[in-house]
Amino acid sequence: MKKNTAIICFFLTLSIFSQSPWTKEKGAFYTQLSFTSIANYNSFFGNPDYSIDGQITDNTLQFYGEYGISNKTTFLLNLPLKSISYQQNLQCLVAPCPTIQHDKTAIGNIEIGIKHNFIQKKWLLSGQLAVETNTSTFDNSSGIRTGYNAYTFTPLLLAGKSFGKTYVQSFIGGNFRTNNYSSNFKIGGEIGRKITTHIWLIGFLDVSKSLENGTIEFPNSNNITSLYVNDQEYGAFGLKGIGEFSEKFGVTTGFGSVFFGNNLPKRAAFTFGAYHKF
């Protein structure tokens, strides 16, 4: 499939620490609030690529937090609030044809998890297990779905090393979903460097590949919107950044390029986040 420039931060979890082997100190608390918008899209990656007769805008307000239970164990929490609109074009014999506006705001898949550090020498080695709960909603008349209709279990093996102002980290694992969704294999990594006193620049590679072992079927309205359907996958590389205003407060952003994808929109998503450490 041809390359297509896109920001895919919603699928990559923009938090700098969410796939990091570094754990929080006991009692330390990291919080991040981010907003992502994928606006006015109607075409999708597929085999072959495909389009719909209408336009979708997918907005996400997301709270992400980490808390140090001990110096080696960290609790993770992710709360997404979805706001999705679908301007559906109706078929008619004489143009212009009428449209129907569908709007839905609801909770997506709430995620909780635990990260534990096993080895802390020259290289850090940690394990992480996260669970996305089946807290999403679905409207059959519009085909709007705010999350996967399943529980998702995500075990990851995380490794990393710091070199002064530079660090590298990687992960490998998978997504295992209930309700006959396909599972996904996940692998990726990143390298970051502090280029000024207050700015980090980070390059990343992130791959999520469907194992195509699911048999779930969806209503036709959901197949049209392709929101949280089966066998969603991507491969991406690009840049992320952190701007530090102080030791406890800063902002994050990111940009990437997709080299393969399936059942995902071919449209840029704009994401901005702010974090605070306690």
Stockholm file with secondary structure:
# STOCKHOLM 1.0

chainA/1-278         MKKNTAIICFFLTLSIFSQSPWTKEKGAFYTQLSFTSIANYNSFFGNPDYSIDGQITDNTLQFYGEYGISNKTTFLLNLPLKSISYQQNLQCLVAPCPTIQHDKTAIGNIEIGIKHNFIQKKWLLSGQLAVETNTSTFDNSSGIRTGYNAYTFTPLLLAGKSFGKTYVQSFIGGNFRTNNYSSNFKIGGEIGRKITTHIWLIGFLDVSKSLENGTIEFPNSNNITSLYVNDQEYGAFGLKGIGEFSEKFGVTTGFGSVFFGNNLPKRAAFTFGAYHKF
#=GR chainA/1-278 SS CCCEECCCHHHHCCCTTTTCSCCCCTTCEEEEEEEEEEEEEEEECCSSCEEEEEEEEEEEEEEEEEEESSSSEEEEEEEEEEEEEEEEECCCSSSSCCEEEEEEEEECCCEEEEEEEEEESSSEEEEEEEEECSCCCEETTTTEESSCSSCEEEEEEEEEEEETTEEEEEEEEEEEESTTCCCEEEEEEEEEEECSSSEEEEEEEEEEEECCCCCCCCCHHHHHHTTTCTTCEEEEEEEEEEEESSSSEEEEEEEEEEEEEESSBSSCEEEEEEEEEC
#=GC SS_cons         CCCEECCCHHHHCCCTTTTCSCCCCTTCEEEEEEEEEEEEEEEECCSSCEEEEEEEEEEEEEEEEEEESSSSEEEEEEEEEEEEEEEEECCCSSSSCCEEEEEEEEECCCEEEEEEEEEESSSEEEEEEEEECSCCCEETTTTEESSCSSCEEEEEEEEEEEETTEEEEEEEEEEEESTTCCCEEEEEEEEEEECSSSEEEEEEEEEEEECCCCCCCCCHHHHHHTTTCTTCEEEEEEEEEEEESSSSEEEEEEEEEEEEEESSBSSCEEEEEEEEEC
//
